[in-house]
């Protein structure tokens, strides 16, 4: 699912990427970067409040990342 989500994001198919990342971030194999990319896609899709939640989750997991 992660590879599919990344592929959709890279070719600017953000609604499809959002669906895939939504599944990915719920899995045990989810990486912190998946949460960040999910937040990016949500923001691109105009879901800023939801994106903010995921940016916060990512920030807690990767405290050294200053983005």
TIMAR-501068 format. One record per residue (C-alpha): residue in three letters; y, x negated, z negated; residue number from 1; chain. Coordinates in steps of 0.1 Angstrom, whole numbers, plus 5000, padded with zeros to 4 digits. Example, Ala and Ser with C-alpha at 12.3 -4.5 7.8 and 13.67 -1.06 7.14 Angstrom:
{ALA,{4955,4877,4922},1,A}
{SER,{4989,4863,4929},2,A}
This chain:
{UNK,{5000,5000,5000},1,A}
{UNK,{5023,4971,4992},2,A}
{UNK,{5020,4956,5027},3,A}
{UNK,{5026,4990,5043},4,A}
{UNK,{5057,4996,5021},5,A}
{UNK,{5071,4962,5030},6,A}
{UNK,{5065,4968,5067},7,A}
{UNK,{5083,5001,5067},8,A}
{UNK,{5112,4985,5048},9,A}
{UNK,{5114,4957,5073},10,A}
{UNK,{5116,4980,5103},11,A}
{UNK,{5142,5003,5086},12,A}
{UNK,{5118,5033,5081},13,A}
{UNK,{5132,5038,5046},14,A}
{UNK,{5118,5073,5039},15,A}
{UNK,{5083,5061,5047},16,A}
{UNK,{5089,5029,5026},17,A}
{UNK,{5100,5050,4997},18,A}
{UNK,{5068,5070,4997},19,A}
{UNK,{5046,5039,4998},20,A}
{UNK,{5066,5021,4971},21,A}
{UNK,{5064,5052,4949},22,A}
{UNK,{5027,5049,4950},23,A}
{UNK,{5027,5011,4946},24,A}
{UNK,{5049,5009,4915},25,A}
{UNK,{5025,5033,4897},26,A}
{UNK,{4995,5010,4903},27,A}
{UNK,{4982,4982,4880},28,A}
{UNK,{4987,4957,4909},29,A}
{UNK,{5024,4964,4912},30,A}
{UNK,{5046,4933,4910},31,A}
{UNK,{5082,4932,4896},32,A}
{UNK,{5095,4926,4932},33,A}
{UNK,{5079,4958,4943},34,A}
{UNK,{5100,4976,4917},35,A}
{UNK,{5131,4959,4930},36,A}
{UNK,{5124,4968,4966},37,A}
{UNK,{5116,5004,4956},38,A}
{UNK,{5151,5005,4939},39,A}
{UNK,{5166,4991,4971},40,A}
{UNK,{5149,5017,4993},41,A}
{UNK,{5159,5045,4969},42,A}
{UNK,{5195,5034,4970},43,A}
{UNK,{5194,5032,5008},44,A}
{UNK,{5180,5068,5008},45,A}
{UNK,{5210,5080,4987},46,A}
{UNK,{5190,5083,4954},47,A}
{UNK,{5213,5061,4934},48,A}
{UNK,{5205,5075,4899},49,A}
{UNK,{5167,5069,4905},50,A}
{UNK,{5175,5035,4920},51,A}
{UNK,{5194,5025,4889},52,A}
{UNK,{5164,5033,4867},53,A}
{UNK,{5142,5010,4888},54,A}
{UNK,{5168,4982,4889},55,A}
{UNK,{5168,4984,4851},56,A}
{UNK,{5131,4982,4849},57,A}
{UNK,{5131,4952,4873},58,A}
{UNK,{5159,4935,4852},59,A}
{UNK,{5138,4938,4821},60,A}
{UNK,{5108,4922,4838},61,A}
{UNK,{5127,4894,4855},62,A}
{UNK,{5154,4885,4831},63,A}
{UNK,{5161,4852,4849},64,A}
{UNK,{5171,4870,4882},65,A}
{UNK,{5208,4874,4882},66,A}
{UNK,{5210,4899,4911},67,A}
